[in-house]
């Protein structure tokens, strides 16, 4: 095996995987603050802390997965198979990130729904 081409593959894959993780995380957690504020009834400290914990977990899961699938196994020592292997890795990781994004959105919407149900129940008790 040509070690140089493998290292080129890693040098291409790792920055792309890390950038995709960063971009999706920043987008998701910057926009999720609104949901957290609603879920935690405008208690900003708890909302921000919870959002930061979700963000940290998101980074750990996704960077860990990106590193776990780093190995380029189907490689025939030419640039064509290197590019094909990289596209497979980056495409698979992008799909995984998309699934994780929707998984997190599901939890945000579920939390928002629970918060709305609690508000309705509180109004019923107060207005009794």
C-alpha angles and dihedrals in degrees: 000000000000104000092195093062091047090052090049088053091052091045089055098040101047099054091045093049092046093047092049090050091049094046095048092044095049092047094046099045097039089056096039093067089086091057093046092051089052094045093049094042096249094306093146098190094056093040093052094044092050092046090051091050091051089049093051091049090048091053093047094049096045100041089045091052092046090054093044092058094042097109114103103210107163098064127141099184098260134103095244094062090041091056091045091050091048093049090050092050096044093043092049091047091049090053090049090051090050091052090049090049093054091043090057092045089053090056092047092051091044090052091048090050092050090049090051091049090051091051091052091048090049091052091050092051093045095045089037 
